[in-house]
Amino acid sequence: MMTMFPQVLATVGGAGTRLYPLTLDQPKPLVEICDTAIIANLFRLLAIQGCRKFILGSKGANNTLNLSNYFKAGEGFFKRLGITDHQDFSYQPLYEDNGSADSLRFCINYFDINNDVLVVAGDNLIDLDLKSFVDFHHLHKPILTVAVKELDKNENISQYGVAKIDDNLRIRGFMEKPKRGMEPSRMINTAFYLFSPKIRQVLQEMGNAARDIGGDLIPYLTENDYPVYGYPIKGYWIDIGTPERLHQATMDCLAGTVRHFDQKNEYRPNQ
């Protein structure tokens, strides 16, 4: 049976203050790595694996204008990938959302989404087999599947959301940015989510309490015993939130460390 790939919602409303001055006149997702916007690299990974409909959950006129000037309706993006069976890019209307969960709630209602929806942050690079991720979600049938990444013991985990996961990969608890020594595990939230249609009803029930996905929505789901599962990823992942991480991601792409970046020229210092 052919895997049905969900439409994609990218939550791209953040100010990106940690990347100043690069984000003073453009949204963080449009900061470039090797001449390509961060979010375009992520969308390329999803598109070449089967995603065809993309929604940008932009916030504010300037944020939306910059993104729409970059992607427009998506024709050039898909044409460069040789994809013809695509749909137009869509943009969140001028709604001042209060966070990623609020943007999700608004876009689900506005675009009348009644199927699975893949929600991604616009500032990550990730290597992920999308079919395996979707199949895992369909197998367990949760309301939410979160792509999680296990960090090494020497890495600081306090800047991430951390999941408490049982042996069956069900998430039993979730702590956003725990203090050092208080983290329930080494499994962190990569901000890569697959939601089932039932999330629309839950978001309506939560109302204004649903602001951030990691800070509000996931804790609400786990505390109320909704099935939430973690899908461990083994490949590359980085959150590009600071200049140091932007530099690291750039060097990793140039060195060929990021698997889905192999369409770009690798850096060859001896030539």
Contacts in CASP RR format, 6 or more apart in sequence:
PFRMAT RR
TARGET T0000
AUTHOR 0000-0000-0000
METHOD contacts of the structure
MODEL  1
MMTMFPQVLATVGGAGTRLYPLTLDQPKPLVEICDTAIIANLFRLLAIQG
CRKFILGSKGANNTLNLSNYFKAGEGFFKRLGITDHQDFSYQPLYEDNGS
ADSLRFCINYFDINNDVLVVAGDNLIDLDLKSFVDFHHLHKPILTVAVKE
LDKNENISQYGVAKIDDNLRIRGFMEKPKRGMEPSRMINTAFYLFSPKIR
QVLQEMGNAARDIGGDLIPYLTENDYPVYGYPIKGYWIDIGTPERLHQAT
MDCLAGTVRHFDQKNEYRPNQ
3 131 0 8 1.000
3 134 0 8 1.000
3 135 0 8 1.000
4 116 0 8 1.000
4 134 0 8 1.000
5 49 0 8 1.000
5 50 0 8 1.000
5 51 0 8 1.000
5 52 0 8 1.000
5 118 0 8 1.000
5 130 0 8 1.000
5 134 0 8 1.000
6 51 0 8 1.000
6 115 0 8 1.000
6 116 0 8 1.000
6 117 0 8 1.000
6 118 0 8 1.000
6 134 0 8 1.000
6 194 0 8 1.000
7 51 0 8 1.000
7 52 0 8 1.000
7 53 0 8 1.000
7 54 0 8 1.000
7 55 0 8 1.000
7 113 0 8 1.000
7 115 0 8 1.000
7 117 0 8 1.000
7 118 0 8 1.000
8 43 0 8 1.000
8 46 0 8 1.000
8 51 0 8 1.000
8 53 0 8 1.000
8 54 0 8 1.000
8 55 0 8 1.000
8 117 0 8 1.000
8 118 0 8 1.000
8 119 0 8 1.000
8 120 0 8 1.000
9 55 0 8 1.000
9 56 0 8 1.000
9 57 0 8 1.000
9 103 0 8 1.000
9 104 0 8 1.000
9 107 0 8 1.000
9 117 0 8 1.000
9 118 0 8 1.000
9 119 0 8 1.000
9 120 0 8 1.000
10 29 0 8 1.000
10 39 0 8 1.000
10 42 0 8 1.000
10 43 0 8 1.000
10 54 0 8 1.000
10 55 0 8 1.000
10 56 0 8 1.000
10 57 0 8 1.000
10 119 0 8 1.000
10 120 0 8 1.000
10 121 0 8 1.000
10 122 0 8 1.000
11 57 0 8 1.000
11 99 0 8 1.000
11 100 0 8 1.000
11 103 0 8 1.000
11 104 0 8 1.000
11 119 0 8 1.000
11 120 0 8 1.000
11 121 0 8 1.000
11 122 0 8 1.000
11 191 0 8 1.000
11 213 0 8 1.000
12 27 0 8 1.000
12 28 0 8 1.000
12 29 0 8 1.000
12 39 0 8 1.000
12 56 0 8 1.000
12 57 0 8 1.000
12 58 0 8 1.000
12 59 0 8 1.000
12 63 0 8 1.000
12 67 0 8 1.000
12 121 0 8 1.000
12 122 0 8 1.000
13 27 0 8 1.000
13 57 0 8 1.000
13 58 0 8 1.000
13 59 0 8 1.000
13 60 0 8 1.000
13 63 0 8 1.000
13 97 0 8 1.000
13 99 0 8 1.000
13 103 0 8 1.000
14 27 0 8 1.000
14 28 0 8 1.000
14 59 0 8 1.000
14 63 0 8 1.000
15 23 0 8 1.000
15 28 0 8 1.000
16 23 0 8 1.000
16 27 0 8 1.000
16 28 0 8 1.000
16 123 0 8 1.000
16 241 0 8 1.000
17 23 0 8 1.000
18 241 0 8 1.000
18 242 0 8 1.000
19 28 0 8 1.000
19 31 0 8 1.000
19 240 0 8 1.000
19 241 0 8 1.000
19 242 0 8 1.000
19 243 0 8 1.000
19 246 0 8 1.000
22 28 0 8 1.000
22 31 0 8 1.000
22 243 0 8 1.000
22 246 0 8 1.000
23 31 0 8 1.000
26 66 0 8 1.000
27 58 0 8 1.000
27 63 0 8 1.000
27 66 0 8 1.000
27 67 0 8 1.000
28 38 0 8 1.000
28 122 0 8 1.000
28 123 0 8 1.000
28 240 0 8 1.000
28 241 0 8 1.000
29 37 0 8 1.000
29 38 0 8 1.000
29 39 0 8 1.000
29 67 0 8 1.000
29 122 0 8 1.000
29 123 0 8 1.000
30 37 0 8 1.000
30 38 0 8 1.000
30 39 0 8 1.000
30 66 0 8 1.000
30 67 0 8 1.000
30 70 0 8 1.000
31 37 0 8 1.000
31 38 0 8 1.000
31 240 0 8 1.000
31 246 0 8 1.000
32 38 0 8 1.000
33 41 0 8 1.000
33 125 0 8 1.000
33 240 0 8 1.000
33 246 0 8 1.000
33 249 0 8 1.000
33 250 0 8 1.000
33 253 0 8 1.000
34 250 0 8 1.000
34 253 0 8 1.000
34 254 0 8 1.000
34 261 0 8 1.000
34 264 0 8 1.000
36 264 0 8 1.000
37 70 0 8 1.000
38 122 0 8 1.000
38 123 0 8 1.000
38 124 0 8 1.000
38 125 0 8 1.000
38 240 0 8 1.000
38 249 0 8 1.000
39 122 0 8 1.000
39 123 0 8 1.000
40 70 0 8 1.000
40 71 0 8 1.000
40 77 0 8 1.000
41 125 0 8 1.000
41 260 0 8 1.000
41 261 0 8 1.000
42 120 0 8 1.000
42 122 0 8 1.000
42 124 0 8 1.000
42 125 0 8 1.000
42 126 0 8 1.000
43 51 0 8 1.000
43 54 0 8 1.000
43 77 0 8 1.000
44 77 0 8 1.000
44 81 0 8 1.000
44 260 0 8 1.000
44 263 0 8 1.000
45 126 0 8 1.000
45 127 0 8 1.000
45 128 0 8 1.000
45 130 0 8 1.000
45 260 0 8 1.000
46 54 0 8 1.000
46 118 0 8 1.000
46 120 0 8 1.000
46 130 0 8 1.000
47 77 0 8 1.000
47 78 0 8 1.000
47 81 0 8 1.000
47 83 0 8 1.000
47 86 0 8 1.000
48 81 0 8 1.000
48 83 0 8 1.000
48 260 0 8 1.000
49 129 0 8 1.000
49 130 0 8 1.000
49 131 0 8 1.000
50 130 0 8 1.000
51 118 0 8 1.000
51 130 0 8 1.000
52 83 0 8 1.000
52 85 0 8 1.000
52 86 0 8 1.000
52 87 0 8 1.000
53 86 0 8 1.000
53 87 0 8 1.000
53 90 0 8 1.000
54 74 0 8 1.000
54 89 0 8 1.000
54 90 0 8 1.000
55 89 0 8 1.000
55 90 0 8 1.000
55 91 0 8 1.000
55 92 0 8 1.000
55 107 0 8 1.000
55 111 0 8 1.000
56 64 0 8 1.000
56 67 0 8 1.000
56 68 0 8 1.000
56 71 0 8 1.000
56 89 0 8 1.000
56 90 0 8 1.000
56 91 0 8 1.000
56 92 0 8 1.000
57 91 0 8 1.000
57 92 0 8 1.000
57 97 0 8 1.000
57 103 0 8 1.000
57 107 0 8 1.000
58 64 0 8 1.000
58 67 0 8 1.000
58 68 0 8 1.000
58 91 0 8 1.000
58 92 0 8 1.000
59 92 0 8 1.000
59 95 0 8 1.000
59 96 0 8 1.000
59 97 0 8 1.000
59 103 0 8 1.000
60 94 0 8 1.000
60 96 0 8 1.000
61 94 0 8 1.000
64 91 0 8 1.000
64 92 0 8 1.000
64 94 0 8 1.000
67 91 0 8 1.000
68 91 0 8 1.000
71 77 0 8 1.000
71 89 0 8 1.000
72 89 0 8 1.000
73 88 0 8 1.000
73 89 0 8 1.000
74 86 0 8 1.000
74 88 0 8 1.000
74 89 0 8 1.000
77 89 0 8 1.000
78 84 0 8 1.000
78 86 0 8 1.000
90 111 0 8 1.000
92 103 0 8 1.000
92 106 0 8 1.000
92 107 0 8 1.000
92 110 0 8 1.000
93 110 0 8 1.000
95 103 0 8 1.000
95 106 0 8 1.000
95 110 0 8 1.000
97 103 0 8 1.000
97 106 0 8 1.000
98 208 0 8 1.000
98 211 0 8 1.000
99 211 0 8 1.000
99 212 0 8 1.000
100 119 0 8 1.000
100 121 0 8 1.000
100 212 0 8 1.000
100 213 0 8 1.000
100 214 0 8 1.000
101 203 0 8 1.000
101 206 0 8 1.000
101 210 0 8 1.000
101 211 0 8 1.000
101 212 0 8 1.000
101 213 0 8 1.000
101 214 0 8 1.000
101 216 0 8 1.000
101 217 0 8 1.000
102 208 0 8 1.000
102 210 0 8 1.000
102 211 0 8 1.000
104 117 0 8 1.000
104 119 0 8 1.000
104 195 0 8 1.000
104 199 0 8 1.000
104 203 0 8 1.000
104 210 0 8 1.000
104 213 0 8 1.000
104 217 0 8 1.000
105 200 0 8 1.000
105 203 0 8 1.000
105 204 0 8 1.000
105 206 0 8 1.000
105 207 0 8 1.000
105 210 0 8 1.000
107 113 0 8 1.000
108 117 0 8 1.000
108 199 0 8 1.000
108 200 0 8 1.000
108 203 0 8 1.000
109 200 0 8 1.000
113 197 0 8 1.000
113 200 0 8 1.000
114 197 0 8 1.000
114 200 0 8 1.000
115 197 0 8 1.000
116 134 0 8 1.000
116 137 0 8 1.000
116 194 0 8 1.000
116 195 0 8 1.000
116 196 0 8 1.000
116 197 0 8 1.000
117 194 0 8 1.000
117 195 0 8 1.000
117 199 0 8 1.000
118 192 0 8 1.000
118 193 0 8 1.000
118 194 0 8 1.000
118 195 0 8 1.000
119 192 0 8 1.000
119 193 0 8 1.000
119 194 0 8 1.000
119 195 0 8 1.000
119 213 0 8 1.000
120 191 0 8 1.000
120 192 0 8 1.000
120 193 0 8 1.000
121 191 0 8 1.000
121 192 0 8 1.000
121 239 0 8 1.000
123 239 0 8 1.000
123 240 0 8 1.000
123 241 0 8 1.000
124 190 0 8 1.000
124 191 0 8 1.000
124 192 0 8 1.000
124 237 0 8 1.000
124 238 0 8 1.000
124 239 0 8 1.000
124 240 0 8 1.000
125 236 0 8 1.000
125 237 0 8 1.000
125 238 0 8 1.000
125 240 0 8 1.000
125 249 0 8 1.000
125 252 0 8 1.000
125 253 0 8 1.000
125 258 0 8 1.000
125 261 0 8 1.000
126 147 0 8 1.000
126 190 0 8 1.000
126 192 0 8 1.000
126 233 0 8 1.000
126 235 0 8 1.000
126 236 0 8 1.000
126 237 0 8 1.000
127 233 0 8 1.000
127 235 0 8 1.000
127 236 0 8 1.000
127 237 0 8 1.000
127 258 0 8 1.000
127 259 0 8 1.000
127 260 0 8 1.000
128 147 0 8 1.000
128 192 0 8 1.000
128 233 0 8 1.000
128 235 0 8 1.000
133 145 0 8 1.000
133 147 0 8 1.000
133 194 0 8 1.000
133 231 0 8 1.000
134 194 0 8 1.000
136 145 0 8 1.000
136 229 0 8 1.000
136 231 0 8 1.000
137 145 0 8 1.000
137 194 0 8 1.000
137 196 0 8 1.000
137 229 0 8 1.000
137 231 0 8 1.000
140 169 0 8 1.000
140 170 0 8 1.000
140 227 0 8 1.000
140 229 0 8 1.000
141 196 0 8 1.000
141 227 0 8 1.000
142 170 0 8 1.000
142 196 0 8 1.000
142 226 0 8 1.000
142 227 0 8 1.000
142 228 0 8 1.000
142 229 0 8 1.000
143 195 0 8 1.000
143 196 0 8 1.000
143 198 0 8 1.000
143 199 0 8 1.000
143 202 0 8 1.000
143 221 0 8 1.000
143 226 0 8 1.000
143 227 0 8 1.000
143 228 0 8 1.000
144 193 0 8 1.000
144 194 0 8 1.000
144 195 0 8 1.000
144 196 0 8 1.000
144 199 0 8 1.000
144 218 0 8 1.000
144 221 0 8 1.000
144 226 0 8 1.000
144 228 0 8 1.000
144 229 0 8 1.000
145 193 0 8 1.000
145 194 0 8 1.000
145 228 0 8 1.000
145 229 0 8 1.000
145 230 0 8 1.000
145 231 0 8 1.000
146 163 0 8 1.000
146 171 0 8 1.000
146 189 0 8 1.000
146 190 0 8 1.000
146 192 0 8 1.000
146 193 0 8 1.000
146 218 0 8 1.000
146 228 0 8 1.000
146 229 0 8 1.000
146 230 0 8 1.000
146 231 0 8 1.000
147 190 0 8 1.000
147 192 0 8 1.000
147 193 0 8 1.000
147 230 0 8 1.000
147 231 0 8 1.000
147 233 0 8 1.000
148 163 0 8 1.000
148 165 0 8 1.000
148 187 0 8 1.000
148 188 0 8 1.000
148 189 0 8 1.000
148 190 0 8 1.000
148 230 0 8 1.000
148 231 0 8 1.000
148 232 0 8 1.000
148 233 0 8 1.000
149 187 0 8 1.000
149 188 0 8 1.000
149 190 0 8 1.000
149 232 0 8 1.000
149 233 0 8 1.000
149 237 0 8 1.000
150 186 0 8 1.000
150 187 0 8 1.000
150 188 0 8 1.000
150 232 0 8 1.000
151 157 0 8 1.000
151 160 0 8 1.000
151 186 0 8 1.000
151 188 0 8 1.000
152 186 0 8 1.000
153 186 0 8 1.000
156 180 0 8 1.000
157 178 0 8 1.000
157 180 0 8 1.000
157 183 0 8 1.000
157 186 0 8 1.000
157 188 0 8 1.000
158 177 0 8 1.000
158 178 0 8 1.000
158 179 0 8 1.000
158 180 0 8 1.000
158 183 0 8 1.000
159 177 0 8 1.000
160 177 0 8 1.000
160 188 0 8 1.000
160 189 0 8 1.000
160 239 0 8 1.000
161 174 0 8 1.000
161 175 0 8 1.000
161 176 0 8 1.000
161 177 0 8 1.000
161 178 0 8 1.000
161 188 0 8 1.000
161 189 0 8 1.000
161 214 0 8 1.000
161 215 0 8 1.000
162 174 0 8 1.000
162 175 0 8 1.000
162 176 0 8 1.000
162 178 0 8 1.000
162 183 0 8 1.000
162 184 0 8 1.000
162 185 0 8 1.000
162 186 0 8 1.000
162 187 0 8 1.000
162 188 0 8 1.000
162 189 0 8 1.000
163 171 0 8 1.000
163 173 0 8 1.000
163 174 0 8 1.000
163 184 0 8 1.000
163 185 0 8 1.000
163 187 0 8 1.000
163 188 0 8 1.000
163 189 0 8 1.000
163 230 0 8 1.000
164 171 0 8 1.000
164 172 0 8 1.000
164 173 0 8 1.000
164 174 0 8 1.000
164 175 0 8 1.000
164 184 0 8 1.000
164 185 0 8 1.000
165 171 0 8 1.000
165 172 0 8 1.000
165 185 0 8 1.000
165 187 0 8 1.000
165 230 0 8 1.000
166 172 0 8 1.000
169 229 0 8 1.000
169 230 0 8 1.000
169 231 0 8 1.000
169 232 0 8 1.000
170 227 0 8 1.000
170 228 0 8 1.000
170 229 0 8 1.000
170 230 0 8 1.000
171 218 0 8 1.000
171 222 0 8 1.000
171 228 0 8 1.000
171 229 0 8 1.000
171 230 0 8 1.000
172 222 0 8 1.000
173 184 0 8 1.000
173 219 0 8 1.000
173 222 0 8 1.000
173 223 0 8 1.000
174 189 0 8 1.000
174 214 0 8 1.000
174 215 0 8 1.000
174 218 0 8 1.000
174 219 0 8 1.000
174 222 0 8 1.000
174 228 0 8 1.000
175 182 0 8 1.000
175 183 0 8 1.000
175 184 0 8 1.000
176 212 0 8 1.000
176 214 0 8 1.000
176 215 0 8 1.000
176 219 0 8 1.000
178 184 0 8 1.000
187 230 0 8 1.000
187 232 0 8 1.000
189 214 0 8 1.000
189 218 0 8 1.000
190 233 0 8 1.000
190 237 0 8 1.000
190 239 0 8 1.000
191 213 0 8 1.000
191 239 0 8 1.000
193 213 0 8 1.000
202 217 0 8 1.000
202 220 0 8 1.000
202 221 0 8 1.000
202 226 0 8 1.000
203 210 0 8 1.000
203 217 0 8 1.000
206 216 0 8 1.000
206 217 0 8 1.000
206 220 0 8 1.000
209 216 0 8 1.000
209 220 0 8 1.000
210 216 0 8 1.000
210 217 0 8 1.000
210 220 0 8 1.000
218 228 0 8 1.000
221 228 0 8 1.000
222 228 0 8 1.000
235 259 0 8 1.000
236 252 0 8 1.000
236 257 0 8 1.000
236 258 0 8 1.000
236 259 0 8 1.000
238 245 0 8 1.000
238 248 0 8 1.000
238 249 0 8 1.000
238 252 0 8 1.000
239 245 0 8 1.000
240 246 0 8 1.000
240 249 0 8 1.000
249 258 0 8 1.000
252 258 0 8 1.000
253 261 0 8 1.000
253 264 0 8 1.000
254 266 0 8 1.000
254 267 0 8 1.000
255 266 0 8 1.000
255 267 0 8 1.000
256 262 0 8 1.000
256 266 0 8 1.000
END
